[in-house]
Amino acid sequence: MTNDTIPETFLTSRLCTLTHGLLMLFGFCFFLNLGGLQSRYRFVSARHKIKVHLTLQIVGTLLSLASFVLIYLHRWAEGHSFWEHWFNGLHQIFGFFTILILPLQGCGGFVAWKKRKFKGLRIVHEVFGKLLIALGILVSFLGINMLSRKHVSSSSLAWFFYSGLVLVIFVVWSYFELKMKYRAKKSLGPESESVMTAINADDPIELENIQSVAPVKPKKSSFSLDVWIFGGLLFAFTVGSSVGLFLSFAP
């Protein structure tokens, strides 16, 4: 079918493409980011840490998978085959492999949590988690860039909010990483980094190995004002990016 003969429905409309972008922004840039931050820096008590992390990651994963299915149906409704769509540009290629990695990352995290004696699994889970966040930012950038090439005159608002969102993500991760290291050195001394890593990961074997170095107590909740501020900024710029996307590119 040519574009002239394709019936106009939600699946064939530009609104479907924008909904795909909105779901990806919230899935990757907000929920998966927040889940990763919570896991590393623990904003809630140890009792609720895993539940909150799992909830945020599951919501982010489901939104991302829904976005993936939606854009596939969109291209299918336009008459494109699977291979025509997923290998038709950098956005599609990186997006396809990012979605492939996403459920594997989640399953790997669950196994790492259940089999804590295998320290390598936790390290792989953490590395792939950071990789996925970086890929999510890259794929979003390529998607907005793809739309901008088609609608150059109306893309400035989307780029403004998206640039702000990327900056906020970088600042948030940097701030809490520096805060964790500062508080650890202040209270635990030269072995602070390994101690705090073990506490945040709830790693009983590693904690047992370093108990002789420094007395370790479980980390309490740190859901303080800075968490609310940075969490609010992350949410605000995710919403702003979504609104900017629709205002810039909606038909």
Backbone torsions as a table, in degrees:
resi	resn	phi	psi	omega
1	MET	NA	143.4	173.5
2	THR	-91.1	166.9	-179.5
3	ASN	-60.9	-28.4	-178.8
4	ASP	-72.8	-24.9	-176.9
5	THR	-101.2	-2.2	179.8
6	ILE	-78.4	124.5	179.6
7	PRO	-65.8	142.3	-178.4
8	GLU	-80.2	111.0	175.3
9	THR	-134.0	177.7	178.1
10	PHE	-59.4	-41.3	-176.9
11	LEU	-65.8	-27.4	-178.8
12	THR	-98.2	1.0	-175.4
13	SER	-90.8	163.9	175.3
14	ARG	-67.9	-25.7	177.4
15	LEU	-60.3	-35.2	177.4
16	CYS	-64.0	-42.6	178.1
17	THR	-63.0	-41.9	179.6
18	LEU	-67.0	-36.7	176.6
19	THR	-63.7	-39.2	174.4
20	HIS	-56.5	-46.4	179.5
21	GLY	-64.7	-40.8	179.8
22	LEU	-62.4	-45.7	180.0
23	LEU	-62.6	-39.3	178.6
24	MET	-67.7	-40.1	178.9
25	LEU	-60.6	-46.9	-179.6
26	PHE	-72.3	-38.4	-179.1
27	GLY	-63.8	-53.1	-175.1
28	PHE	-85.9	-53.5	-169.9
29	CYS	-76.0	-22.6	178.3
30	PHE	-107.9	-67.2	-171.5
31	PHE	-66.4	-48.1	-179.7
32	LEU	-67.4	-35.6	175.2
33	ASN	-63.6	-48.0	-178.6
34	LEU	-64.7	-37.7	177.3
35	GLY	-63.7	-40.7	177.4
36	GLY	-65.9	-42.0	177.8
37	LEU	-61.9	-44.5	-180.0
38	GLN	-62.0	-39.3	-178.3
39	SER	-66.7	-41.5	-176.1
40	ARG	-81.0	-39.7	-171.5
41	TYR	-109.3	-3.9	175.3
42	ARG	45.1	92.7	179.0
43	PHE	-90.4	-8.7	177.5
44	VAL	-123.3	173.7	-177.5
45	SER	-65.7	159.6	-179.6
46	ALA	-57.8	-31.7	-178.3
47	ARG	-62.3	-34.9	-175.5
48	HIS	-106.5	0.5	-173.1
49	LYS	-57.5	-52.4	-176.4
50	ILE	-64.5	-41.3	-179.3
51	LYS	-61.6	-44.2	-179.3
52	VAL	-67.0	-43.9	179.4
53	HIS	-60.8	-47.7	179.8
54	LEU	-62.1	-42.6	-179.0
55	THR	-60.9	-49.2	-179.3
56	LEU	-63.3	-41.7	-179.1
57	GLN	-68.7	-38.4	179.6
58	ILE	-66.7	-43.7	178.4
59	VAL	-62.2	-45.6	178.8
60	GLY	-62.2	-40.4	179.2
61	THR	-66.3	-44.3	-179.5
62	LEU	-64.1	-40.9	177.2
63	LEU	-63.2	-41.2	-179.5
64	SER	-67.5	-42.1	178.5
65	LEU	-66.2	-38.8	177.1
66	ALA	-62.5	-39.8	177.8
67	SER	-63.9	-41.1	178.7
68	PHE	-61.5	-47.8	-179.8
69	VAL	-63.9	-40.6	-177.7
70	LEU	-62.7	-45.3	-177.9
71	ILE	-71.0	-30.4	175.9
72	TYR	-65.6	-44.8	178.0
73	LEU	-62.6	-35.7	177.9
74	HIS	-61.1	-48.6	-179.2
75	ARG	-69.8	-34.7	176.7
76	TRP	-64.3	-41.3	179.2
77	ALA	-65.6	-25.4	177.6
78	GLU	-84.3	-3.4	176.2
79	GLY	95.5	14.3	-179.9
80	HIS	-93.5	145.9	176.6
81	SER	-82.2	170.2	179.9
82	PHE	-56.1	-51.4	-175.9
83	TRP	-69.6	-32.5	177.5
84	GLU	-62.0	-36.2	-176.8
85	HIS	-81.7	-55.6	-168.4
86	TRP	-73.9	-11.9	178.1
87	PHE	-126.0	40.5	-176.0
88	ASN	-108.3	8.9	-179.1
89	GLY	169.2	169.1	-177.6
90	LEU	-64.1	-39.1	178.9
91	HIS	-59.6	-45.4	-178.9
92	GLN	-67.9	-42.6	-177.6
93	ILE	-65.3	-51.6	-179.9
94	PHE	-65.3	-37.7	178.7
95	GLY	-64.2	-40.3	-179.9
96	PHE	-62.4	-47.7	-177.7
97	PHE	-73.1	-29.1	175.4
98	THR	-64.9	-42.7	178.7
99	ILE	-67.8	-32.5	175.9
100	LEU	-65.3	-39.7	-178.4
101	ILE	-72.2	-32.9	-171.3
102	LEU	-54.2	-55.0	179.3
103	PRO	-66.7	-31.6	176.8
104	LEU	-64.4	-38.7	177.1
105	GLN	-62.3	-43.1	178.9
106	GLY	-63.8	-45.4	178.7
107	CYS	-64.2	-38.6	178.3
108	GLY	-63.6	-38.2	177.5
109	GLY	-65.2	-39.4	179.2
110	PHE	-64.9	-42.2	178.5
111	VAL	-65.7	-40.9	179.5
112	ALA	-62.7	-35.0	179.0
113	TRP	-70.3	-40.9	-179.0
114	LYS	-75.0	-35.0	-176.8
115	LYS	-110.9	68.7	-172.3
116	ARG	-67.8	-20.4	-179.1
117	LYS	-69.2	-18.7	176.8
118	PHE	-90.8	85.9	-174.3
119	LYS	-60.9	-32.5	-178.7
120	GLY	-60.2	-32.9	179.0
121	LEU	-63.2	-41.2	-180.0
122	ARG	-65.6	-40.3	179.5
123	ILE	-64.0	-43.9	177.9
124	VAL	-61.2	-42.4	179.2
125	HIS	-60.9	-43.6	-179.5
126	GLU	-66.2	-43.4	-179.1
127	VAL	-63.8	-46.1	-179.8
128	PHE	-68.6	-29.2	175.7
129	GLY	-62.5	-46.1	178.3
130	LYS	-66.7	-37.7	177.9
131	LEU	-61.7	-41.7	-179.4
132	LEU	-64.9	-39.3	178.0
133	ILE	-63.1	-42.9	177.7
134	ALA	-64.1	-41.7	178.2
135	LEU	-65.1	-38.8	178.2
136	GLY	-60.8	-41.7	177.8
137	ILE	-65.2	-44.0	179.9
138	LEU	-62.3	-46.7	-178.2
139	VAL	-64.8	-39.7	176.9
140	SER	-62.8	-43.2	177.5
141	PHE	-58.4	-47.4	-179.2
142	LEU	-64.6	-35.3	178.8
143	GLY	-67.1	-45.7	178.1
144	ILE	-65.3	-38.2	178.5
145	ASN	-63.5	-37.1	179.1
146	MET	-64.8	-42.3	177.0
147	LEU	-67.9	-36.7	-178.1
148	SER	-64.0	-34.5	178.9
149	ARG	-64.0	-28.1	179.8
150	LYS	-87.7	-26.0	-175.8
151	HIS	-134.9	64.3	-171.8
152	VAL	-58.8	-41.5	-171.5
153	SER	-70.2	-17.3	-173.5
154	SER	-117.7	17.6	-171.7
155	SER	-96.1	-5.2	-171.6
156	SER	-63.5	-39.7	-178.5
157	LEU	-65.1	-42.6	178.4
158	ALA	-62.5	-43.5	179.9
159	TRP	-66.6	-36.9	-180.0
160	PHE	-60.5	-51.3	-177.7
161	PHE	-71.1	-36.6	179.7
162	TYR	-67.2	-40.6	176.4
163	SER	-60.9	-41.1	176.7
164	GLY	-63.1	-39.8	179.7
165	LEU	-63.4	-45.1	179.1
166	VAL	-62.8	-41.4	178.5
167	LEU	-63.2	-43.3	179.2
168	VAL	-62.2	-43.7	178.8
169	ILE	-58.5	-45.6	179.9
170	PHE	-63.6	-45.4	-177.9
171	VAL	-65.3	-42.5	-178.7
172	VAL	-61.3	-50.1	-179.7
173	TRP	-62.3	-42.5	-179.2
174	SER	-65.2	-43.2	-178.1
175	TYR	-61.8	-49.9	-176.6
176	PHE	-71.3	-28.5	175.7
177	GLU	-67.0	-46.6	178.5
178	LEU	-65.2	-39.3	179.1
179	LYS	-62.7	-43.4	-179.6
180	MET	-62.9	-43.8	-178.6
181	LYS	-68.0	-38.3	179.7
182	TYR	-65.0	-47.4	-179.2
183	ARG	-66.0	-35.2	179.5
184	ALA	-67.4	-46.0	-179.5
185	LYS	-65.6	-35.9	-178.7
186	LYS	-66.2	-37.2	-173.5
187	SER	-103.3	-21.9	-172.3
188	LEU	-119.9	-12.1	175.4
189	GLY	84.5	-153.8	-171.3
190	PRO	-64.4	-24.1	-179.1
191	GLU	-93.3	16.8	-170.3
192	SER	-59.2	-42.9	-173.0
193	GLU	-65.1	-45.7	179.4
194	SER	-67.3	-35.3	178.5
195	VAL	-65.2	-48.6	-177.6
196	MET	-66.7	-35.9	177.0
197	THR	-61.7	-43.3	179.6
198	ALA	-66.0	-40.6	179.5
199	ILE	-64.7	-48.3	-178.0
200	ASN	-63.7	-32.9	-178.5
201	ALA	-87.5	-3.2	-175.7
202	ASP	52.1	46.0	-175.7
203	ASP	-94.1	98.6	-175.4
204	PRO	-65.6	-33.2	-178.9
205	ILE	-69.4	-46.0	179.4
206	GLU	-65.2	-38.7	177.7
207	LEU	-63.1	-40.0	179.1
208	GLU	-63.4	-37.0	-179.1
209	ASN	-68.3	-29.8	-174.8
210	ILE	-106.1	4.9	179.9
211	GLN	-60.3	-31.1	-178.3
212	SER	-72.8	-18.2	-178.0
213	VAL	-84.0	-45.5	-178.5
214	ALA	-151.0	140.5	176.6
215	PRO	-67.5	126.2	-174.2
216	VAL	-113.1	128.1	174.0
217	LYS	-113.7	145.8	178.1
218	PRO	-56.7	138.1	-179.4
219	LYS	-70.7	133.3	179.7
220	LYS	-84.5	171.7	178.9
221	SER	-60.7	141.3	176.8
222	SER	-125.2	42.9	-178.7
223	PHE	-80.6	73.3	-172.1
224	SER	-99.6	-173.2	-176.0
225	LEU	-59.6	-39.0	-178.3
226	ASP	-65.2	-30.7	176.9
227	VAL	-65.2	-44.1	178.2
228	TRP	-63.2	-42.6	-178.0
229	ILE	-63.8	-51.4	-176.8
230	PHE	-72.1	-35.9	174.9
231	GLY	-63.2	-40.4	177.3
232	GLY	-64.8	-40.4	177.8
233	LEU	-64.5	-41.8	178.9
234	LEU	-61.3	-44.4	179.4
235	PHE	-67.4	-44.2	-177.0
236	ALA	-61.3	-43.0	-178.7
237	PHE	-76.4	-25.4	172.8
238	THR	-67.4	-44.9	176.5
239	VAL	-63.3	-44.1	179.2
240	GLY	-60.2	-41.2	177.9
241	SER	-64.1	-39.0	178.8
242	SER	-66.5	-44.9	178.0
243	VAL	-64.2	-44.0	178.4
244	GLY	-60.3	-37.4	178.5
245	LEU	-61.1	-46.8	-177.8
246	PHE	-70.7	-42.6	-179.1
247	LEU	-67.5	-32.8	-178.3
248	SER	-77.5	-38.0	-168.2
249	PHE	-120.6	-3.4	-179.0
250	ALA	-64.9	144.9	-179.0
251	PRO	-68.5	NA	NA
